[in-house]
Amino acid sequence: MEKIRAFLEKACLIRLNLWQALVFLVVMSLALTVLMFLMQPLPSSYTIDCIIENRGFTVFLNWLPLFLIMLFLYFAGTGAASASTIVGAVGIAMAFANRTKVVLRNDPLVPWDLLLGSEVAGIAGSFGTGAILRVVGFAVFYILLAVVAAIVICSVNFDWRIRVGGVIGCIILAVVLNYPLYSSAVLDDRLRVEGNAFNQVNQFNSRGLVYSFIFAFNTNRVLRPDNYNPDAVFERIAQADTGGLARLEGASLPHIIMIQGEAFSEISLSPHFNFDGFADPLENWQEIKTEGIHGEIVVPVLGGGTAQTEFDVLTGLNARQFAGVPFAFRMINYDFESMASILNSLGYRSEFMHSGFGWFYNRQNVYRHLGFQRLVFIDEFVDVKWKSGYISEYATINRVMEMFAEHRETYPNVPYFHFCVTIQNHGPYVDKYLFGDYVTAPTFTTDLPLSEIDINALSNYFHGVQDADIELRRLVEYLRVLPEPVVLVYFSDHLPALHMRIYDILFPEVYEHGSFEDLTQLYRVPFLIWFNDAARDLYNIAHPTELIDTEETLLFSSAFLGAFVMETLGFTNISPFWDFNAELRRVFPVMTETRSFAPCGTPSIGKSDEQRAPLFLYRDWSYFRLFHER
């Protein structure tokens, strides 16, 4: 120990007194602030313009927390060099994570991402091995440099009372300054945002990660809606027709199987992709969808956040309305009306299956609250085929058919509701199917200016889509010949977690900020409702489209899909909320966080309060269901 102390004393070349240490920390925290701005996924000129537009105030707002944390650690006894090193390492890691999320998912790093750290870390793989090695190399270099700096730059010891006073002072400053600077909506509104001010990525890029992260931590809450009116909810419930249960009692009801396909999309149908000489990823889908009702849903997420779409479809609520929670399922902690519970009231038996872990998104508890009587997760997949680190699409669809067969044998004459969430084609996609001789070369040709790594990612993604397409065909052919009526609903959770430059190339059109196209183009995914022959006979139809209004544009928010299915099957006048949900779809079919749109993309802004009354009722009813209905 004495030898180590002697070595450190001899190695120390610079000794900083209190005032010199303060100057050192100011410089280091300012340098870290600039570095974190430069690490944002946009040109440096854009960053500089944003700083100038805000008169440099955003630099101050991002610098102050870094400086106070460094100062706190310094007074706590770490030394100036070590304090700047620790904060610098955390700041750089956050900036890299933020850059990764924005590039791959068009979504910044927010406080609740810390609860889903494994998923956030996993998407970094989409940058490729070379990029990851460069990051690791930089991290090692930074650590070595930090250790050397901590040895070479020493801090002079001073009275313990100054240390205690400094620590207390830092805490007081942080508390006192937090509200006026980092919790004030007024100040936040004054900070200019380049681009669409409602886009959270633009907010973070314009205002800086540190400020935006703290502001989100302070302010992202589920707040009671302005002018909240539960009386309107009670009035609507009292007026509702609930004779559906009696009407359907004793009726023959179809089995319902719903499959939420991981990152399933129609991207490959772009005219810019040519599969001549290769396998068409959607060969079966294009044929099968002509046999049913098909359209698009606008989901709440891009590239990740699968459970948000599950929440929308099963509850009829809009996860976008509750952006202040880590994920919407977190609010479901008691028995909650859902598509499953409504079907259960009609005599259905409901089962949920996901070939992933039950603890993720708390599905193991949430689905019980939603009314599912049996839950199956990854632990029940034994001796099955895996592919690229996940339970394969083949094994998943096998399990769907097995569970259905078990139900038919064990519970004859009992209608069945099955909800499945697949997982095989989860990102990242670079080299995803490289092993096992799956994807060793590009699987398409294109006229788009895509890089080699982008073509790699798309080739692997399309391979996974093809697997889903093949398994969809296998499931359809299995269901087609069954003597019992079966309705299959197949839809996607979100577009894949591809690099944002790919989407910029695929969708080069620049739309007016806040327009329908601007807010929906990265959130539109397909859905299909398919009937087997027995189900068509049950409803006495030649084609499922006979059951719907063919003049309605089948493009609506995912929060409407569940009610659309129920209405199509004639399951109405059971739940007042779900009947209202079906009505609202016809008036304002697409709802985002900040705007809602009537058919043909006409925004609700500019319409009278009377015209927007259904939106206000939906907003209040959603809040009522989650927080007051108990």
Disulfide bonds with the S-S distance in Angstrom:
Cys12-Cys154 2.09
